[in-house]
Amino acid sequence: MTGTSTEVRQWRAVIAGTVRSMVRPRVASAARGRLRVILIALAMAFAVATGPAQAAPVVSSGPARTLTRFSTSRRVVVLTIDTDGIRGYMPSVLATLESRNVRVAFGVTGQFAQSNPDLVERMAADGDQIMNHSWDHPDFTKISSAQRASELQRTAAVLEAEVGIDPAPYFRAPYGNTNASVLTDLAADGYSYNVYWSVDPQGWRGKSAATITQLILAGVTPGAIVLMHTTDAGDAAALPGVIDQLRAEGYSFDTVDDLTGVPPVSTPAPEQVFFPETGHWLSHGFLAYWNTFGGLPVFGYPLTGEISENGVVVQYFQRARFEWHPGVWPSHFDVELGLLGVTVAQHDKLLVSAPFQPVSAATNPNCTYYPESGHFLCAGFREYWEDHGGLAIFGYPISEEFTQNGVTVQYFERQRLEYHPENPPAWQVEGGLLGTQVLAYGGAQ
């Protein structure tokens, strides 16, 4: 079966309506369960039958936009709470929200919805927003376009069959990981918004409820998007106090959809965003580049406004320096990234050390050799480099892997990658805070 995305959604709506008309309270519980299984299977089969290879692409004005916060002076906060495939602490979370009359935006995986239809139905009945959080929580930067489409469509099919909700146009990326390819694919499947966050207490690290509460209260400003999880005991325990204390400070609670409005395609992309975390604005071309090519995980928060260095307009971020070169690179918004890896290596006199000396080429299936710089790029660092922009974002490797201050690192022209095995898999490779370091040196040399 083939058809446009509009036709696909219309047929899914028919399936969802069939579920809602047939599965009523007067039908015995076991019968409802059998009907649900049959009709969800039908919806998922339809999603596969009209998959990305056959469905006509949705006309999009560009890649999905990444939301990290909302620009508002109103004391409002968006609580977003993510699931994965297990029931976790969701019953407790829903009880807390109901008792305090708070609506939130849930990032729901298809596996969770399929395994916990009662909880998803309760979310919908309570007026909570349900966002597509993929089918089984893979890193979207590490799967193909076809796999991404399948993850989105299977989840949408189950949500529409269960509760008649189409989660588009809002997507919450597993681990928060996206890149330009992911954002383009999201838009092609009708997801205009990649919902990120501005406050992450990282309850997955096993933090106490008191610590989580303190971190959220310290990070929240008007328009903040807070990330929590139903799988973390600390997050579930902190939620009542977070709500009560934010209310005491005059905050109210909205969903993402409340603040972005519908239809989202009529909402213009912001030309300026203010980051209270560092007290700086990100605007126009620099903002477009930041949103499209990595956002907060790759570049970090802005550390300066737009300033002039050596006759070039630049802006520093925790992990990068943006440089404005009109007409040089039109497909990348006239932005180039500064050679911060080279600057740090020069300043710290690392270039004469052994890891920075060129090595000879050799055959190794786990590595790629770059004759341009005479260095290898291997295993996890290579995978991260390729998934997050490659040469344009990081540049060539200028060292081999080595240990610096107890951490395995590798330097590139524009960045330093660091290996942190103590983190969950998606965060074990991180970019170094080279923008912060170069600013401390006094800027470009």
Order of alpha helices (4+ residues) and beta strands (2+ residues): alpha-alpha-beta-beta-alpha-beta-alpha-alpha-beta-alpha-beta-alpha-beta-alpha-beta-alpha-beta-alpha-beta-beta-alpha-alpha-beta-beta-beta-beta-alpha-beta-beta-alpha-alpha-beta-beta-beta-beta-alpha
